[in-house]
């Protein structure tokens, strides 16, 4: 592993950590902890109590436009009413989320700059690293749009989808950033196994999109059923076709992953760690899904469910890259 790959892998890890923290923000309902951007309550470092907020730093017109988009009379929005919504836990949860994005920004930029030295030998690495930098910029801009849209559902799903796409691009950059990228041994090659891997990745991505939509529904339940226990939310979710398809899709993923694992020659040896990670993560996701559906929409379970899905996508993609490289080498 060379220095460039180490930086690229560090970038991947930073993005996964940010996705976990973002999941915490959503699960705790802290998405509007900082109601403005790029400042937080008009400050570079947010306050710890409402008395520290300077009303003059709040752009009240933005809050009124936000209220209008949600069908609230903008005339009822004043600086005093906005300050009353201050929640220090939510504020600092969202602020930490923003802070963690800074290392990711520096690492993504460093990955792109270092990739320039590889352009002649591996132009695809430089192009992909640049694309990752663009995705980072777009997602940073979307972070502001999420705040000003008042956590608009569609924007949140797109924000998550772009983050997963960025992770896939970075996995490719880290994998391809050397003369001899990792590949599967010849005895592990199988056209049928490759097709199973592709099918598994597509199922996981589709399940992720549905899962994001369900999380939007839980965000809505927080608003419409603020006093109801989370265990009762499942009854409401079961009225949604999206939730039912998502729940059934998890079984399709488990069956596909099981067939994939049982047919992988490496799965039964010490060298099959990646296949073990894929299968273990799928089983863990299944258990977490059962907890969410049978016990209740618990915040910690939501966080783990979202975070592990990103690791699963990265692991399957890495396996497919290694499988494809082996097929090319054999030709």
Secondary structure, DSSP 8 states (H G I E B T S, - for coil): --HHHHHHHHHHHHHHHHHHHHHHHHHTT-TTSS-SSSSBTTBSS--SSGGG--GGGS-HHHHHHHHHHTT--GGG--HHHHHHT--HHHHHHHHHHHHHHHHHHHHHHHHHHHHGGGTTT-HHHHHHHHHHHHHHHHHHHHHHHHHHTTS-HHHHHHHHHHHHHHHHHHHHHHHHSSSS-----GGG--HHHHHHHHHHHHHHHHHHHHHHHHHHHHHHHHHH-TTS-GGGHHHHHTT-HHHHHHHHHHHHHHHHHHHHHHT-GGGGSTT-HHHHHHHHHHHHHHHHHHHHHHT---HHHHHHHHHHHHHHHHHHHHHHHHHHHHHHHH-
